[in-house]
Amino acid sequence: MNPKYLLPIAMTGMLLNACAHQAKPTAVPGSQEALPSQAAQPAVNKGHHPAPDLLEFVSNFSELPLESQKKELAEALQKISSNNNDLHQKTRLAIIYAIPTSKLRDPLKAQPLLDELAREKRLSKEEGAIVSILRENAAETAKLNQRLREELRRAEENQQKANGLQQKLDELKKIERTMMQKSLKDPNRSSSK
């Protein structure tokens, strides 16, 4: 299996496992069109939507084309600007910026938002689990990116060393050819040896 697919698969598995034993909501929207209207409905549990809405959002968002993802981002940002305490929208925004399948993925925007949400005491258990998983994933991704940058730097240094050695080898070959040409042009010189 291709290693680039392991992280999204593992993350999805952890998300599903974290919420596997939770009670199911009575009404779960069945289509992507229901996502924006669901967010506009009155909140359940003191301003929080049940986690399956977020899991469904993750699943549906990943499959959306770029323009639809941009629309979802704009809606979330607009709702947050109207109500900065809307934790559900902040969680959706963190998902947009953090999930690997997002075309709008931006770890630099995701990390501070995930850190803020992780400190939030008003998150539901499900939202907290999703934020925790995304935050751990973002931290691990940052570490892997740092390692990758270090490896690329080392590879570049090694390539420069190899180029330098190749240049010296080419110079030695040139000297050797020159010496052989001189010895062929001057037969007395080669016979005196």
Steps between C-alpha positions, in 0.01 A plus 500: 500500500623848415624676820336832404157340548575357845466829691149587370386141555640494854349839581158394372523181704587694814212743441256217453635311800477808723132537427403136446327454835313830506123521468386568147302817433138461401533699177814472291503689171545268204654726241762766450232762440380444856833607653457880473133492599581276798751756622234772480257306720480568872782343693468191713664473845590862570619594152649167396397267223548129554834362381352284223424829322870579518598151386255528213641845426854354485386225266294725274749787500779272379300413192399856408659679204721800572228761441263326743777473759565873461128565553500293821808691621336835425183397685694386806708818505189715463323321787807533723526871420134536605549295817859447613380257770352252249710197588329277246600733214852532639522121505376486140759763406773297672387194304516694172854614574625176657369193319742355244234474227409869514596700195516801735732332750712753686694366800609852599137603545388165640752470785409816698130430451540141619705619799225749590229234469704251705500748790125555468299342784161539327568250221288188499679172556477419131626841388785471748594160360501630143705806598745282693549265205541787254742676735714187546493443125604862433786473750618172349474646150709800611766263638501296180525816289796615711668163453433517129655848478807372688529198271464719192771731635729202561424359156584837345828514694583145391417589140733801520777277639437244225512776238831623648645148495379447143664827397832389658470160331439669164804723556716196582378323186580811297853509647542131424387548137734795461793298632416209269476733201839655583660157534356392164630816328851462644608136439852567638357598831307175542796284391742668739288389789 
